[in-house]
Amino acid sequence: MTPDEIRKLAPGPELDRVVGETLFACEPGPLARLQRYSTTWAGLGLVVEEMRRRSFAFGCQEHEACWRATFEHLTDGLPDGRAAGTRAPTLFEAVCRAALLALAAQKGQQP
């Protein structure tokens, strides 16, 4: 999935499916069984925890009814310059997209 496609994912089942498949290796299946990563605090926590497990530092900031979330890769506990972030109306949405963009950047796609 390209960075532009990631930015266009709608919060809810569409974004949750991609996050589940990309971060947690969930098998495609009925949407009702998906974790709600892009709309709940519990889902947000799972995404941040998984990205930290993959050696990414997390940051977020709220400004004028918009949230910015960023994940920066760490090497030996220090930032190595590989970071990706995005803005969205909700923190949940911003975190999910930023995680996907950070993983895409690791694969050589520009965030």
C-alpha positions, 0 to 999 in steps of 0.5 A: 500500500502506498503512502497516498493510499494510507492517507486516504483510508477511512477510520473504522473498518477500512483502516482497522482491517489494514492495521490488523493485517499489517501490524498484527498479521491478522487474517482477512475475515469478517469485519465484525471480528476486527479490533477497533484500532482507529476508533478506541483507546484500547485499539490505540494502545495496542498499536502504540505498544506494537510499534514500540515493540518494533523499536519505534518511539511515539509522539503526539500533539493536538493543535486546533482540533487536529492531532499529529502522531509520529513514530520514529525508529530507534537504533540502540535506543536512539533516533536514527532519522527514520520517522513518519507522521500524519495529521487527522481529526482524531488521535486514533486515526492519526496513530493508525495512519502514522504507524502504517506510514512508518512501516511503509517508510521502512520498506523504502516508500517515502512517507 
